[in-house]
Amino acid sequence: MNILISAGPTREKIDDVRFITNRSTGKMGYALAEAARDAGHQVTLVSGPVSLPPVDRVKMIRVETAAQMAEAILSVADTFDAIIMTAAVADYRPIKTVAGKLKKQPGNLMLELERTTDILQTLGQRKRDGQILVGFAAESDHVIDYARGKLLGKNLDWIVANDISRTDAGFAGENNAVTILGKAGQMIELGLDSKKNIAREILRQILG
């Protein structure tokens, strides 16, 4: 199977030294890429800026911004049998950026932001017959409700929900605990385990 996986955060530039980003480390996406490769699949990994080493025998596409990630994924999406979107893509970016370093001024600073492309929603709108589309939902409250709404609203086949309020799993750590929801009503809970083991089980559930 030909699988595309996205991972990591994006960075949205304010000036030449500052940017908006998030706490994603890319570890879950990289673990999925390794697991898919080990299962014999052909894997392309589209990665935002992370401190992880490249995944051996996986095609790597490195991007920085949400716009770059959208271009890298949407331009080739039709060629993949499955797309797994673990990346934490910025929802907003500054409308204006400053060349050089923005100088400190008296008083407050207001940044005006605009929406970025919703890559997952666009993939759901374009999804071809037989293609498997998987999203991730990192939520701090009403985790299952929000994830289920995203699953249905974005025309996904599966969504993997994780509770970012937990202190023993999620961002930066080596472990995770997730709930997998399927469009046919499936609900599979994966208790706390290493991200490598969680990745293997996610693939087993979504690919059969």
C-alpha positions in Angstrom: 0.0 0.0 0.0 1.2 3.5 -0.8 0.8 5.6 2.4 1.3 9.3 3.1 1.8 10.4 6.6 2.2 14.0 7.9 3.9 14.8 11.2 5.2 17.6 13.4 4.2 21.3 13.8 4.2 24.1 11.3 5.9 27.5 11.9 4.1 30.7 10.8 6.5 33.6 10.4 6.1 36.9 12.3 9.5 38.3 11.4 12.9 36.8 10.6 13.4 35.6 14.1 9.9 35.0 15.5 7.1 32.6 14.5 3.9 31.0 15.8 4.0 27.3 16.4 2.8 24.6 18.8 4.2 21.8 21.0 4.0 19.0 18.5 7.3 17.0 18.3 6.4 14.7 15.4 7.0 11.6 17.5 3.6 10.0 16.8 3.8 10.6 13.1 7.4 9.3 12.8 6.4 6.2 14.8 3.6 5.6 12.3 6.0 6.0 9.4 8.3 3.4 10.9 5.5 1.0 11.7 4.0 1.3 8.2 7.5 0.8 6.6 8.1 -2.3 8.8 4.7 -3.7 7.7 5.9 -3.6 4.1 4.1 -0.4 2.9 5.6 2.3 0.7 5.7 5.4 2.9 6.1 9.1 2.2 6.5 11.3 5.3 5.7 15.0 5.1 7.3 16.6 8.1 7.2 20.0 9.7 10.3 21.2 11.6 11.3 18.6 14.3 14.4 17.5 16.0 14.0 13.8 15.0 16.3 12.0 12.6 15.0 10.9 9.2 13.2 7.6 9.0 15.2 5.1 7.1 13.7 3.8 3.8 10.9 6.3 4.0 10.6 9.2 1.5 11.0 12.4 3.4 9.5 15.8 2.4 10.4 18.6 4.8 8.3 21.7 5.1 8.0 24.6 7.5 4.7 26.5 7.0 1.1 25.4 6.7 1.0 26.6 3.1 4.1 24.5 2.3 2.5 21.5 3.9 -0.7 22.0 2.0 1.1 22.2 -1.3 3.2 19.2 -0.6 0.2 17.0 0.4 -2.6 18.3 -1.9 -0.5 18.2 -5.0 0.0 14.4 -4.7 -2.9 13.2 -2.6 -4.6 11.3 -5.4 -1.7 9.0 -5.8 -1.9 7.5 -2.3 -4.0 4.6 -1.0 -4.1 6.0 2.5 -3.4 9.3 4.1 -2.7 9.7 7.8 -2.7 13.3 9.0 -0.9 13.5 12.4 0.6 16.9 11.8 -0.4 19.8 14.1 -0.9 22.3 11.3 -1.4 25.9 12.4 -5.0 27.1 12.0 -3.9 30.8 11.7 -0.9 32.7 10.4 0.1 36.4 10.6 -1.4 38.4 7.7 1.7 40.6 7.5 5.3 39.6 8.2 8.3 41.9 8.9 11.6 41.7 7.1 14.4 41.6 9.7 13.6 41.8 13.4 10.5 43.5 14.6 11.6 46.3 17.0 10.1 46.6 20.4 7.8 49.6 20.7 6.1 51.3 23.7 2.7 49.6 24.6 1.1 46.5 23.3 1.5 44.8 19.9 -1.5 43.5 18.0 -1.0 40.7 15.5 -3.7 40.2 12.9 -4.1 36.6 11.9 -5.8 34.8 8.9 -6.9 31.3 8.5 -4.7 28.8 6.8 -5.9 26.1 4.4 -7.7 23.3 6.2 -5.7 20.4 4.7 -7.7 17.6 6.2 -11.1 19.1 5.2 -9.8 19.6 1.6 -8.6 16.0 1.5 -12.0 14.9 2.7 -13.7 16.9 -0.1 -11.4 15.4 -2.7 -11.2 11.9 -1.4 -11.4 9.3 -4.2 -13.2 6.0 -4.0 -11.2 3.4 -2.0 -8.9 5.9 -0.4 -8.5 5.7 3.4 -8.3 9.1 5.1 -7.3 9.3 8.8 -7.2 12.4 11.0 -5.9 13.1 14.5 -7.7 15.2 17.1 -5.8 16.6 20.1 -8.3 17.9 22.5 -8.4 19.1 26.1 -12.1 18.6 26.9 -15.1 16.8 25.4 -12.4 14.8 23.5 -14.7 12.1 22.0 -17.5 14.5 21.0 -15.1 16.9 19.2 -13.3 14.0 17.5 -16.6 12.5 16.3 -17.7 15.9 14.9 -14.4 16.2 13.0 -14.7 12.6 11.7 -18.1 13.3 10.2 -17.7 16.9 9.2 -14.5 16.3 7.3 -15.5 13.0 5.6 -12.9 10.9 7.3 -12.7 7.2 7.5 -11.0 7.2 10.9 -9.9 9.7 13.5 -7.5 9.1 16.4 -8.3 11.2 19.5 -6.0 12.0 22.3 -6.5 14.0 25.5 -3.8 16.6 25.7 -4.7 17.4 29.3 -3.1 14.1 30.4 0.3 14.5 32.0 1.5 10.9 31.3 1.0 10.9 27.5 0.9 13.1 24.4 3.2 15.9 23.3 7.0 15.4 23.8 6.7 12.1 25.7 7.5 8.6 24.5 4.0 7.3 25.4 0.5 7.9 24.3 -3.1 6.8 24.9 -5.7 7.3 22.2 -9.2 6.4 21.1 -9.8 5.4 17.5 -13.2 6.3 16.0 -14.4 4.9 12.7 -17.1 6.2 10.4 -19.1 2.9 10.8 -19.3 3.6 14.6 -16.2 1.8 15.8 -14.7 3.0 19.0 -11.4 1.4 20.0 -9.5 2.6 23.1 -5.8 2.1 23.3 -4.4 2.5 26.8 -1.1 4.0 27.8 1.7 2.5 25.8 4.8 3.5 23.9 4.1 5.5 20.7 5.7 2.7 18.7 3.2 0.2 20.0 0.3 2.6 19.6 1.4 3.3 16.0 1.4 -0.5 15.2 -2.1 -0.9 16.7 -3.5 2.1 14.9 -2.3 0.7 11.6 -3.7 -2.7 12.4 -7.1 -1.2 13.1 -7.3 1.2 10.2 -5.8 -1.0 7.5 -7.2 -4.3 8.6 
